[in-house]
Every structure is written in structure tokens, then in C-alpha cells.
């Protein structure tokens, strides 16, 4: 038989690719892996297999971690092969990780390397904006780069696994963890999920690629009443069409692990939900990585009320969760469960195999110290290049809500009164989940403004108020003194603080008020029922406005706040979230016009808490409110507020103004094999060059089920010089019109569609076509 040269070449190429990807010699990388793991598992005792399923947090009181005691509890467990991996901020040291890995490699019977993970959520030591801010940049390349940099820094410090991306769709800003999400939209959320997975994992071939973890599967962002850890309940249609897409996108992008959520889904906690973990995740989506429970997620199911310690352990394993984070219930119960016939050896084997596969793919069997390069830790973390990237994306994550009379940008020569409890603080710039960062490193806003103007006398500072008048409330969220805003050391009375601020305000040309939430007011276990700027700061803001000087509100927040009053009275509002390590310089860049703001919201800002949930991709109902009306009897609405959010999804101003032409379609009908091109011309009519996020929305006008009034289907971030115009085109394909129908089939249906293009989800130009 003759073999074609091209075939030989293809074989060599594939072999090369395989070796490269998995760092291993051989023809078929998957087969190599299967053989290797099968051989290893043959030698493993049942205890050692169960040990692989055990993920422990590095505790402050364990001698191995503190370096104080030999033969600590943890040390003994590792030697016995009872630990599969470890995580936690106490592992922030290559030396420590190497030492623990050495224990597994030198003193455990089978020398199976451990996984080392951490909540690297929006950067490692170089911190990027909180995810809700990152999303507002609408810049997928920059978001991917942020994950890439996080992976470089984390892996340089010994880690091979990050508990990110968090891809929970969230429409309830009371929930503190909205700060960690990409917002309310499934399409944008999916694009961001993919970018993050790419950034973290690459193809695992390099020692700076780390394993991503999609979380929290599933529906964690739909906690009732926005109360953290609360129950969720929704139709499968809503799950598939609105909440599942980002998880699925991250699975499709190849994410190697998934974290189960704390909440129940359809009456069964996600952690023990076989429909979710096996039917949807593995069978329907083809996920082939491993699933880890969330922190003590297994033992919490006793509180959920679905069984005792044995029952919940068995149900978790049987549902398809492979690794037990912290509760150690697998370790405690699975052997007995096996002996009593409650689980099979196959169940344990499958879970063990998936964890070993992850270790293999990461290259840990080849080199357990692949991530323990002390030299890298010295040279690849918190570098100038990483700062520059963080500063750039931070400045593009800020959202300009209002800028009347061109209050912004500010002149560098003016006299500025910088006021507010967040104006002269470092740690709070970083936002929630910045556990690997050095809290003393970020510049304060005061320092950054002074650096930017090059003259410290132009900028005078006064704190003006505490975060809130309620010190008991404040103590709840300032859980660690590193985030303190100095209440303890403050000698002045509230009135004295206010008077000092008013005094410097009266001598200034403009007041910059740095107000809002502190970092710990959002994030895990930080739900709020009142979304106003806290009381003391509102009082301060009102007093500052009474001076008659122009006021720029620089708003720090981890969630949408209710800003109805502020929007009416404050001339300029710049929402800066928590921008990470470079927050302060990035704010200076935007305030002084070195960067023209281009961030757009990925979550709606409600007018009041009663409107929640308010989101752009809602259903029309049979009684929609007539356009332009605030209230009509017997129409869906409220007596006391209209249905629109204060700032809609996709919204954000610029120092320049963009104008949109009408939408042009190149055809009025689309076939199943065809496509339609929609175009608009966008013109920069203002005086500044600027970036604009052009957004494409589609509405299915005639569905077999009710469909949202609009859904984001595409976007392009473009740059236009002052006076310049560009035509922006989107190809619309039948694939983009698909949704899950009543039988959960993913299809598109013939009928009429509305195409909407604009600079936010409210102000759009419309055209229509039919799908045949
Ligand atoms: C959070 C997870 C996190 C885990 C480990 C849990 O409380 O819900 O998001 O990854 O802790 O720190």
C-alpha cells in the first residue's frame, strides 16, 4: 500500500502537536494519558483514590503552614495520600508550595502531585478592575489579557488552578457578588467567559497556563431577594435561554474544572443535583473535566435538609461532583459507603480519574514543580508591563453617567478640592477578592491626582465624613482592618470633618467627591437591601452641592446603586467601580481627559430598590406600558415609578458625542442558509477622539414561546477621531436567532425579527426582516 506524503506529514504534525500540548512523548496524547492513569489507579488503594477527592484549605493553625510543628495533621494526611489538592491565601509563597509538594512527592506512597489553587478573580498581585468593571470595558482582548497576566503571576507563585471565571448571570444588585459577575446578559457573559478561559488556560503547554474553574454552577446569581446563599427557583426555559449560556460557553472553550454552587436548583442543591452535574454538564454539554464542590458545600446540605453526613456525601458523588472542598465528608464517608454498597468503586474511580487527568494535563506528573520557579516569582509578578495593562483597562472600565456643562474633563491648572472617605485610601481601590495583592501598594486618589497635575498645592484634600453614620453596620463590612477607613483613629467630630471639607471646597474651582461603597460592601456575603450611597456621604454630597461649586462625583461601587437624586443634582458622575492596583492613576487619566471614557454598563442601574429585578432583556407581557408613558391603568407598571432603569444596560457617556444613522439591511428576507448584513454609520460629532461600543440587538417578534424585547447579539468597539464617521456592519446569521423552545430544542423559527443598533440598549435605531 502506498502512503501519501501529505498523510505522513499530517501524522508527524499531529504527533508533534500532541507532544507539545502535553509535554509527553508518544503518538496519541489521550491514549498515553489513559494508559498512564489506568496503570497508576491499579496501584492505588481505595483510601488513596478517595484521598484524591479531598481538597483542603491552608489553615492558619496547621503546623505545616505556619512552619512551627512537624507531623502536623495536614502533613500526616499528605503523607498518607489523603489530600488531592490545597488552596488558600496562606499558600502565597513558592517556597511553601514547593515544600508541600515535596511532601507528597517524597513521602507519600504513590508520589501523586497535589493541585494548588486560589481565588484569583480579577488578577493576582497586579489587580484588575472587579469583574463587573472589566466587563464594562467591552474589550474582549483586554479581558483575555487580564486573565493571561493573572495566570502568569499566579503560576509564577506556585499555583496551577484559579477559581475563576465566575460567570453567574445576575440581575439583582442587592446581591453583593454581582461585583464578581459580568452582569445581566447571557451573550456578553458568554463572550467574557470564553476570553477568560483562553487567558488562563491557553493549551496547558506552558508553565504559565493554569486550570480555570467555571463557577458557580448553577444559577447562584439568581438568589432570591439578592440575599447571598438564598434559594433559587426558575423554569428550565429561563435556565437554558438566560442563565446557562455563559457556563456552556466556558465549557465549550475547554475550561478544565467547574465549581458547584451553594444554592438549590429545582429543589435539589446543585452539589447533589444529578440532572445538573451529569445530565446537563456532562451529557448535554460534553464537559470532561472535574467538578469541585464550593467551600463546605457538601456538609451544608445537612442544613439544606436533604440528609445526614453519609447521605449527602453519597448523593454528591453520585450526582457527579468529584472533589470535596474543605468539608472532608468524602474522606470520612466514602469508604463506608462503598462497603455498605451505597456507592460503587466505579463511582469513586470516575471521580479520581478526572482529578488525575487534570493533574496530567497540567503536566504535574512530568514535573510536579513546574509551577515552583522562584526566579519567575521574582521577575514576573507586579511588573511595569502588568501595571500598564491594568491602568489601561481600568480607565476603559469607568462609566460616565452624567457630564452637564462639560464639567469634565478637568483642567490640570485648576484648584481642586478632593473630598470623601475614599479619596485617600489604598486598600479599598482593589475591590473584593484581592487576596493575593499587597494592600499597601496602590496609590491613593489624592496621590494620583497630585502626580498628574505635578503640583500638590492645586489639590487640597479633606475626608469630609465617615463611610456611614452607622458604626455597627460599618463594622460588619470592614471585617479586616486593612480595609478600614480610619474611624478608629478619627479624633474629630462629624461636624468638624464636614466643616473642614466645606472650607476647602469654598476655596476651590471644582470639587471632586470620592464617595460610594467601600470594597467590602460588595462581594461574598455582602448583600444590601438599601442601595443608596451611605447616609453620611449623602449628607456630605448635599452640603458640597450647596457651595454652588461644580461637583464631580467619583463613585466607587461594586454593584448598581440607586442614584436618582444624584443624577438630578450632581453635574458630573463618573462610576469607577473598584479599578484594581491602578485605580487611582486611571481615574486621574479620565478626570483630566488623557483618556476619554468609553465604559458601558453591563447591568442596569435601577431607579429604586422596588424596581429590582430590572433588566433590558425582559419580556414584553400582554400589557406593556405604552411607549413614553410612565403609568397607565391596567398596564404592567408601578404607581410610583416608571419601568425604566435610571441607566440602562449598555449605557455610558463619552466626552464626545456619537451620532447613529438609520439601520440599513442588505435584504428584507433571510434563508436558513443565508445571512443578512445590518449596517449603521456612526459619527463622532464632538471635539474629542473617542471609543464607542456599537451594540446590535435582535428581537424575535413571533416566537413559539414568549421572547425578550431585545437581546444583545453582537458588538464592536470602535475608535473615531473627532469629526470622523465609520460604517459598522454586522452579519446576522440564522445561528444568532436560535433559542431553546418549549421542548428545550435549540432552534430558530421562521417569522419577523427586529434589528436594533445603538450606543446602549435604550437608544437604538430599528429595521426589520423575515426569516423564511
Ligand atoms: C466561594 C467561592 C470560592 C471559595 C473558595 C466560597 O465561599 O463561594 O467562590 O471560590 O469560597 O475560596
Boltz pocket constraint, residues with backbone or C-beta under 6 A from the ligand:
constraints:
  - pocket:
      binder: B
      contacts: [[A, 119], [A, 163], [A, 215], [A, 294], [A, 295], [A, 524]]
      max_distance: 6.0
